[in-house]
């Protein structure tokens, strides 16, 4: 009887290894399928543009043929980028006495305005009138004080290699939220008051197709008590794959539209590098 009882037990247990094995294969197959679906493909992850040479980055900038033939055009850039960006490179030193801001907290200038810690890779300047001129170096915070000296309608495209481009744009927007309108007092070197100026900013688009972050703003500088007209410039910042594209425009009308269109095309070329 013992042998008869053992026979059926053995025959009933035989299908279990096959069932367990099939279940295990099914589980492994499901996991494998999940891995195939969820694991990122290395060839779809965009590389950081900071690894590209300045020459490569410069190819994304507009060419002279993109502008009217009677405009002035220049392209500048470093043949070799410093391994560690020097904060003092390509930016002027702060001048004394320093400008006074009202409210005082607006004097905490965002990095995006003076490009602290950034490396300029390539730069295009266009002027509506071809011209040669010599000017004094502007102070590091001229983009906040309005002490820059512009000669005629012009526009600039600059590519900055910075590790935190998107964060700089966010910081700039935060600063504009507190300092959309402020007043600044500028001084001569001997301490005498040079001028009082009000600065207002209108924020436009806060995103752009192809950019990791973006912002467009129009800034107006009005010197109090001066007969000189207010100075207005339009600026767009794009963060894209580890670089910051800046387009600053002192133009209006169709010329402004043309430069802004070229800025968008530059963004897409950078994205595609």
C-alpha positions as YAML, in Angstrom:
chain: A
units: angstrom
residues:
- id: 1
  name: UNK
  ca: [0.00, 0.00, 0.00]
- id: 2
  name: UNK
  ca: [2.87, 2.25, 0.71]
- id: 3
  name: UNK
  ca: [4.14, 1.75, -2.81]
- id: 4
  name: UNK
  ca: [0.68, 2.35, -4.29]
- id: 5
  name: UNK
  ca: [0.27, 5.58, -2.31]
- id: 6
  name: UNK
  ca: [3.67, 6.78, -3.38]
- id: 7
  name: UNK
  ca: [2.95, 6.27, -7.09]
- id: 8
  name: UNK
  ca: [0.07, 8.78, -7.44]
- id: 9
  name: UNK
  ca: [1.86, 11.36, -5.25]
- id: 10
  name: UNK
  ca: [4.87, 11.28, -7.52]
- id: 11
  name: UNK
  ca: [2.78, 11.56, -10.68]
- id: 12
  name: UNK
  ca: [0.81, 14.53, -9.26]
- id: 13
  name: UNK
  ca: [3.98, 16.45, -8.35]
- id: 14
  name: UNK
  ca: [5.61, 16.25, -11.81]
- id: 15
  name: UNK
  ca: [3.76, 19.19, -13.46]
- id: 16
  name: UNK
  ca: [4.81, 21.67, -10.73]
- id: 17
  name: UNK
  ca: [8.43, 22.20, -11.84]
- id: 18
  name: UNK
  ca: [7.18, 22.99, -15.31]
- id: 19
  name: UNK
  ca: [4.54, 25.40, -13.95]
- id: 20
  name: UNK
  ca: [7.01, 27.14, -11.64]
- id: 21
  name: UNK
  ca: [9.59, 27.37, -14.42]
- id: 22
  name: UNK
  ca: [7.08, 28.85, -16.84]
- id: 23
  name: UNK
  ca: [5.95, 31.38, -14.23]
- id: 24
  name: UNK
  ca: [9.55, 32.39, -13.54]
- id: 25
  name: UNK
  ca: [10.22, 32.89, -17.23]
- id: 26
  name: UNK
  ca: [7.07, 34.96, -17.51]
- id: 27
  name: UNK
  ca: [8.15, 37.17, -14.60]
- id: 28
  name: UNK
  ca: [11.65, 37.58, -16.03]
- id: 29
  name: UNK
  ca: [10.20, 38.33, -19.42]
- id: 30
  name: UNK
  ca: [7.93, 40.98, -17.95]
- id: 31
  name: UNK
  ca: [10.84, 42.56, -16.08]
- id: 32
  name: UNK
  ca: [12.94, 42.50, -19.21]
- id: 33
  name: UNK
  ca: [10.16, 44.13, -21.17]
- id: 34
  name: UNK
  ca: [9.80, 46.77, -18.48]
- id: 35
  name: UNK
  ca: [13.52, 47.45, -18.59]
- id: 36
  name: UNK
  ca: [13.44, 47.75, -22.35]
- id: 37
  name: UNK
  ca: [10.57, 50.20, -22.14]
- id: 38
  name: UNK
  ca: [11.75, 52.35, -19.24]
- id: 39
  name: UNK
  ca: [15.54, 52.39, -19.59]
- id: 40
  name: UNK
  ca: [16.69, 55.58, -21.38]
- id: 41
  name: UNK
  ca: [18.57, 55.14, -24.59]
- id: 42
  name: UNK
  ca: [22.00, 56.68, -24.46]
- id: 43
  name: UNK
  ca: [21.65, 58.14, -27.95]
- id: 44
  name: UNK
  ca: [18.54, 60.14, -26.95]
- id: 45
  name: UNK
  ca: [20.13, 61.94, -24.00]
- id: 46
  name: UNK
  ca: [21.32, 65.39, -25.21]
- id: 47
  name: UNK
  ca: [24.96, 66.08, -24.50]
- id: 48
  name: UNK
  ca: [25.96, 69.17, -22.57]
- id: 49
  name: UNK
  ca: [27.06, 71.86, -25.02]
- id: 50
  name: UNK
  ca: [29.80, 72.93, -22.62]
- id: 51
  name: UNK
  ca: [31.79, 70.01, -24.03]
- id: 52
  name: UNK
  ca: [31.74, 71.55, -27.51]
- id: 53
  name: UNK
  ca: [34.43, 73.95, -28.67]
- id: 54
  name: UNK
  ca: [33.76, 77.67, -28.96]
- id: 55
  name: UNK
  ca: [34.15, 77.26, -32.71]
- id: 56
  name: UNK
  ca: [31.35, 74.67, -32.75]
- id: 57
  name: UNK
  ca: [29.08, 76.93, -30.71]
- id: 58
  name: UNK
  ca: [29.83, 79.90, -32.96]
- id: 59
  name: UNK
  ca: [28.42, 78.01, -35.96]
- id: 60
  name: UNK
  ca: [24.96, 78.37, -34.40]
- id: 61
  name: UNK
  ca: [25.13, 82.18, -34.45]
- id: 62
  name: UNK
  ca: [23.66, 84.21, -37.33]
- id: 63
  name: UNK
  ca: [25.94, 84.86, -40.29]
- id: 64
  name: UNK
  ca: [26.51, 88.20, -41.97]
- id: 65
  name: UNK
  ca: [24.30, 87.13, -44.88]
- id: 66
  name: UNK
  ca: [21.32, 86.87, -42.50]
- id: 67
  name: UNK
  ca: [21.23, 90.67, -42.13]
- id: 68
  name: UNK
  ca: [20.72, 93.53, -44.60]
- id: 69
  name: UNK
  ca: [23.87, 94.16, -46.63]
- id: 70
  name: UNK
  ca: [24.28, 97.71, -45.32]
- id: 71
  name: UNK
  ca: [24.46, 96.64, -41.65]
- id: 72
  name: UNK
  ca: [27.74, 96.32, -39.81]
- id: 73
  name: UNK
  ca: [28.57, 92.78, -38.63]
- id: 74
  name: UNK
  ca: [31.28, 91.35, -36.40]
- id: 75
  name: UNK
  ca: [31.95, 87.93, -34.87]
- id: 76
  name: UNK
  ca: [34.15, 87.52, -31.80]
- id: 77
  name: UNK
  ca: [35.11, 84.48, -29.77]
- id: 78
  name: UNK
  ca: [37.87, 82.63, -27.98]
- id: 79
  name: UNK
  ca: [39.78, 79.99, -29.90]
- id: 80
  name: UNK
  ca: [40.23, 78.09, -26.64]
- id: 81
  name: UNK
  ca: [38.02, 78.37, -23.58]
- id: 82
  name: UNK
  ca: [39.71, 78.59, -20.16]
- id: 83
  name: UNK
  ca: [39.37, 75.36, -18.17]
- id: 84
  name: UNK
  ca: [37.96, 77.35, -15.25]
- id: 85
  name: UNK
  ca: [36.14, 80.56, -16.17]
- id: 86
  name: UNK
  ca: [37.73, 83.62, -14.63]
- id: 87
  name: UNK
  ca: [34.96, 85.81, -13.16]
- id: 88
  name: UNK
  ca: [36.99, 88.86, -14.13]
- id: 89
  name: UNK
  ca: [37.42, 87.82, -17.75]
- id: 90
  name: UNK
  ca: [35.43, 89.83, -20.27]
- id: 91
  name: UNK
  ca: [33.64, 91.85, -17.63]
- id: 92
  name: UNK
  ca: [34.62, 95.22, -16.29]
- id: 93
  name: UNK
  ca: [35.54, 95.76, -12.64]
- id: 94
  name: UNK
  ca: [33.13, 97.42, -10.29]
- id: 95
  name: UNK
  ca: [33.63, 101.15, -10.10]
- id: 96
  name: UNK
  ca: [33.75, 103.32, -6.99]
- id: 97
  name: UNK
  ca: [31.73, 104.96, -5.72]
- id: 98
  name: UNK
  ca: [29.16, 102.28, -6.40]
- id: 99
  name: UNK
  ca: [25.69, 103.14, -7.67]
- id: 100
  name: UNK
  ca: [22.95, 103.45, -5.05]
- id: 101
  name: UNK
  ca: [19.71, 101.56, -5.58]
- id: 102
  name: UNK
  ca: [16.22, 102.25, -4.25]
- id: 103
  name: UNK
  ca: [15.00, 99.87, -2.89]
- id: 104
  name: UNK
  ca: [18.41, 98.82, -1.66]
- id: 105
  name: UNK
  ca: [17.71, 95.12, -2.23]
- id: 106
  name: UNK
  ca: [17.64, 95.76, -5.99]
- id: 107
  name: UNK
  ca: [21.39, 96.32, -5.81]
- id: 108
  name: UNK
  ca: [21.83, 92.56, -5.47]
- id: 109
  name: UNK
  ca: [22.38, 92.20, -9.22]
- id: 110
  name: UNK
  ca: [21.46, 88.81, -10.73]
- id: 111
  name: UNK
  ca: [24.37, 86.91, -12.27]
- id: 112
  name: UNK
  ca: [22.62, 86.96, -15.61]
- id: 113
  name: UNK
  ca: [23.17, 90.74, -15.82]
- id: 114
  name: UNK
  ca: [26.92, 90.78, -15.17]
- id: 115
  name: UNK
  ca: [27.63, 87.14, -16.17]
- id: 116
  name: UNK
  ca: [29.64, 86.41, -13.04]
- id: 117
  name: UNK
  ca: [31.39, 83.07, -13.35]
- id: 118
  name: UNK
  ca: [30.45, 82.63, -17.00]
- id: 119
  name: UNK
  ca: [32.71, 82.08, -20.00]
- id: 120
  name: UNK
  ca: [31.91, 83.93, -23.22]
- id: 121
  name: UNK
  ca: [32.18, 81.39, -26.03]
- id: 122
  name: UNK
  ca: [31.11, 83.45, -29.05]
- id: 123
  name: UNK
  ca: [29.59, 86.83, -29.74]
- id: 124
  name: UNK
  ca: [27.96, 88.53, -32.75]
- id: 125
  name: UNK
  ca: [27.37, 92.29, -32.92]
- id: 126
  name: UNK
  ca: [25.31, 93.97, -35.64]
- id: 127
  name: UNK
  ca: [24.74, 97.69, -36.22]
- id: 128
  name: UNK
  ca: [22.25, 99.28, -38.53]
- id: 129
  name: UNK
  ca: [25.04, 101.64, -39.56]
- id: 130
  name: UNK
  ca: [28.56, 100.34, -40.13]
- id: 131
  name: UNK
  ca: [30.77, 102.45, -37.88]
- id: 132
  name: UNK
  ca: [33.99, 102.59, -35.94]
- id: 133
  name: UNK
  ca: [34.10, 104.12, -32.48]
- id: 134
  name: UNK
  ca: [36.05, 104.01, -29.24]
- id: 135
  name: UNK
  ca: [34.29, 104.04, -25.89]
- id: 136
  name: UNK
  ca: [35.22, 103.68, -22.26]
- id: 137
  name: UNK
  ca: [34.66, 100.31, -20.64]
- id: 138
  name: UNK
  ca: [31.29, 100.21, -18.94]
- id: 139
  name: UNK
  ca: [30.92, 99.28, -15.29]
- id: 140
  name: UNK
  ca: [30.11, 95.67, -14.46]
- id: 141
  name: UNK
  ca: [26.54, 96.57, -13.47]
- id: 142
  name: UNK
  ca: [25.79, 98.80, -16.47]
- id: 143
  name: UNK
  ca: [22.90, 96.51, -17.47]
- id: 144
  name: UNK
  ca: [21.23, 97.44, -14.18]
- id: 145
  name: UNK
  ca: [22.24, 101.12, -13.97]
- id: 146
  name: UNK
  ca: [21.83, 102.11, -17.61]
- id: 147
  name: UNK
  ca: [25.36, 103.51, -17.74]
- id: 148
  name: UNK
  ca: [26.19, 101.63, -20.95]
- id: 149
  name: UNK
  ca: [26.85, 103.72, -24.06]
- id: 150
  name: UNK
  ca: [25.04, 102.60, -27.18]
- id: 151
  name: UNK
  ca: [25.98, 104.03, -30.58]
- id: 152
  name: UNK
  ca: [23.06, 103.77, -32.93]
- id: 153
  name: UNK
  ca: [20.58, 100.90, -33.35]
- id: 154
  name: UNK
  ca: [22.36, 97.62, -32.70]
- id: 155
  name: UNK
  ca: [21.88, 94.07, -31.48]
- id: 156
  name: UNK
  ca: [24.06, 91.44, -29.85]
- id: 157
  name: UNK
  ca: [23.99, 87.65, -29.73]
- id: 158
  name: UNK
  ca: [26.18, 86.04, -27.07]
- id: 159
  name: UNK
  ca: [26.68, 82.42, -26.03]
- id: 160
  name: UNK
  ca: [27.82, 81.99, -22.43]
- id: 161
  name: UNK
  ca: [28.99, 78.67, -21.04]
- id: 162
  name: UNK
  ca: [27.51, 78.46, -17.55]
- id: 163
  name: UNK
  ca: [26.64, 75.39, -15.46]
- id: 164
  name: UNK
  ca: [23.37, 76.85, -14.16]
- id: 165
  name: UNK
  ca: [21.76, 78.72, -17.06]
- id: 166
  name: UNK
  ca: [18.19, 77.73, -16.16]
- id: 167
  name: UNK
  ca: [18.74, 78.67, -12.51]
- id: 168
  name: UNK
  ca: [20.06, 82.08, -13.56]
- id: 169
  name: UNK
  ca: [16.92, 82.75, -15.55]
- id: 170
  name: UNK
  ca: [14.79, 81.74, -12.56]
- id: 171
  name: UNK
  ca: [16.84, 84.04, -10.31]
- id: 172
  name: UNK
  ca: [16.42, 86.89, -12.80]
- id: 173
  name: UNK
  ca: [12.66, 86.44, -12.83]
- id: 174
  name: UNK
  ca: [12.61, 86.43, -9.04]
- id: 175
  name: UNK
  ca: [14.64, 89.66, -8.99]
- id: 176
  name: UNK
  ca: [12.31, 91.27, -11.53]
- id: 177
  name: UNK
  ca: [9.37, 90.27, -9.37]
- id: 178
  name: UNK
  ca: [10.83, 92.47, -6.62]
- id: 179
  name: UNK
  ca: [12.54, 95.06, -8.82]
- id: 180
  name: UNK
  ca: [10.30, 95.50, -11.82]
- id: 181
  name: UNK
  ca: [10.70, 99.22, -11.19]
- id: 182
  name: UNK
  ca: [13.52, 100.83, -9.22]
- id: 183
  name: UNK
  ca: [15.65, 103.96, -9.03]
- id: 184
  name: UNK
  ca: [19.41, 104.23, -9.21]
- id: 185
  name: UNK
  ca: [21.83, 107.08, -8.47]
- id: 186
  name: UNK
  ca: [25.11, 107.04, -10.40]
- id: 187
  name: UNK
  ca: [28.24, 108.90, -9.33]
- id: 188
  name: UNK
  ca: [31.35, 110.40, -10.89]
- id: 189
  name: UNK
  ca: [34.72, 109.08, -9.72]
- id: 190
  name: UNK
  ca: [35.11, 112.07, -7.39]
- id: 191
  name: UNK
  ca: [31.87, 111.21, -5.58]
- id: 192
  name: UNK
  ca: [29.63, 113.85, -7.15]
- id: 193
  name: UNK
  ca: [26.18, 112.73, -8.26]
- id: 194
  name: UNK
  ca: [26.16, 112.03, -11.98]
- id: 195
  name: UNK
  ca: [22.47, 111.32, -12.50]
- id: 196
  name: UNK
  ca: [19.31, 109.83, -11.09]
- id: 197
  name: UNK
  ca: [17.63, 107.23, -13.22]
- id: 198
  name: UNK
  ca: [14.45, 105.14, -13.09]
- id: 199
  name: UNK
  ca: [14.38, 101.67, -14.60]
- id: 200
  name: UNK
  ca: [11.23, 99.77, -15.49]
- id: 201
  name: UNK
  ca: [10.89, 96.27, -16.91]
- id: 202
  name: UNK
  ca: [8.06, 94.54, -18.73]
- id: 203
  name: UNK
  ca: [8.34, 90.76, -18.79]
- id: 204
  name: UNK
  ca: [7.09, 89.02, -21.93]
- id: 205
  name: UNK
  ca: [7.36, 85.34, -22.80]
- id: 206
  name: UNK
  ca: [8.63, 83.05, -20.03]
- id: 207
  name: UNK
  ca: [9.31, 80.00, -22.20]
- id: 208
  name: UNK
  ca: [10.40, 79.06, -25.71]
- id: 209
  name: UNK
  ca: [10.18, 75.88, -27.77]
- id: 210
  name: UNK
  ca: [13.52, 74.10, -27.59]
- id: 211
  name: UNK
  ca: [14.79, 75.93, -24.50]
- id: 212
  name: UNK
  ca: [15.22, 74.45, -21.04]
- id: 213
  name: UNK
  ca: [14.19, 77.87, -19.71]
- id: 214
  name: UNK
  ca: [13.66, 81.28, -21.29]
- id: 215
  name: UNK
  ca: [12.52, 84.83, -20.61]
- id: 216
  name: UNK
  ca: [11.97, 87.91, -22.76]
- id: 217
  name: UNK
  ca: [11.95, 91.38, -21.22]
- id: 218
  name: UNK
  ca: [11.83, 95.02, -22.29]
- id: 219
  name: UNK
  ca: [13.82, 97.40, -20.08]
- id: 220
  name: UNK
  ca: [13.54, 101.18, -20.15]
- id: 221
  name: UNK
  ca: [16.01, 103.62, -18.57]
- id: 222
  name: UNK
  ca: [14.87, 107.20, -17.97]
- id: 223
  name: UNK
  ca: [17.30, 109.82, -16.66]
- id: 224
  name: UNK
  ca: [15.45, 112.19, -14.35]
- id: 225
  name: UNK
  ca: [15.74, 115.86, -15.32]
- id: 226
  name: UNK
  ca: [17.49, 115.11, -18.62]
- id: 227
  name: UNK
  ca: [16.41, 116.13, -22.09]
- id: 228
  name: UNK
  ca: [17.82, 112.90, -23.48]
- id: 229
  name: UNK
  ca: [15.14, 110.42, -24.53]
- id: 230
  name: UNK
  ca: [14.67, 107.24, -22.56]
- id: 231
  name: UNK
  ca: [16.76, 104.26, -23.62]
- id: 232
  name: UNK
  ca: [14.94, 100.99, -24.23]
- id: 233
  name: UNK
  ca: [16.31, 97.58, -25.03]
- id: 234
  name: UNK
  ca: [14.73, 94.19, -25.58]
- id: 235
  name: UNK
  ca: [16.49, 91.11, -24.26]
- id: 236
  name: UNK
  ca: [15.85, 87.39, -24.42]
- id: 237
  name: UNK
  ca: [17.73, 84.73, -22.48]
- id: 238
  name: UNK
  ca: [17.58, 81.06, -23.44]
- id: 239
  name: UNK
  ca: [19.01, 78.21, -21.36]
- id: 240
  name: UNK
  ca: [19.80, 75.28, -23.63]
- id: 241
  name: UNK
  ca: [21.92, 72.22, -22.86]
- id: 242
  name: UNK
  ca: [24.41, 73.85, -20.52]
- id: 243
  name: UNK
  ca: [24.84, 77.22, -22.24]
- id: 244
  name: UNK
  ca: [23.06, 80.56, -22.05]
- id: 245
  name: UNK
  ca: [22.10, 82.34, -25.27]
- id: 246
  name: UNK
  ca: [21.57, 86.07, -24.82]
- id: 247
  name: UNK
  ca: [20.07, 88.36, -27.45]
- id: 248
  name: UNK
  ca: [20.03, 92.08, -26.60]
- id: 249
  name: UNK
  ca: [18.37, 94.42, -29.09]
- id: 250
  name: UNK
  ca: [18.39, 98.22, -29.29]
- id: 251
  name: UNK
  ca: [16.02, 98.31, -32.26]
- id: 252
  name: UNK
  ca: [12.33, 98.61, -32.99]
- id: 253
  name: UNK
  ca: [9.83, 97.70, -35.69]
- id: 254
  name: UNK
  ca: [10.77, 95.33, -38.53]
- id: 255
  name: UNK
  ca: [14.43, 95.35, -37.45]
- id: 256
  name: UNK
  ca: [13.45, 94.11, -33.98]
- id: 257
  name: UNK
  ca: [11.29, 91.41, -35.57]
- id: 258
  name: UNK
  ca: [14.17, 90.26, -37.78]
- id: 259
  name: UNK
  ca: [16.66, 89.98, -34.93]
- id: 260
  name: UNK
  ca: [14.19, 88.18, -32.67]
- id: 261
  name: UNK
  ca: [13.47, 85.71, -35.48]
- id: 262
  name: UNK
  ca: [17.20, 85.06, -35.88]
- id: 263
  name: UNK
  ca: [17.52, 84.58, -32.11]
- id: 264
  name: UNK
  ca: [14.88, 81.84, -32.25]
- id: 265
  name: UNK
  ca: [16.71, 80.18, -35.14]
- id: 266
  name: UNK
  ca: [19.97, 80.35, -33.19]
- id: 267
  name: UNK
  ca: [18.28, 78.58, -30.29]
- id: 268
  name: UNK
  ca: [17.15, 75.75, -32.55]
- id: 269
  name: UNK
  ca: [20.61, 75.38, -34.08]
- id: 270
  name: UNK
  ca: [22.14, 75.16, -30.62]
- id: 271
  name: UNK
  ca: [19.58, 72.56, -29.65]
- id: 272
  name: UNK
  ca: [20.49, 70.50, -32.71]
- id: 273
  name: UNK
  ca: [24.29, 70.58, -32.23]
...
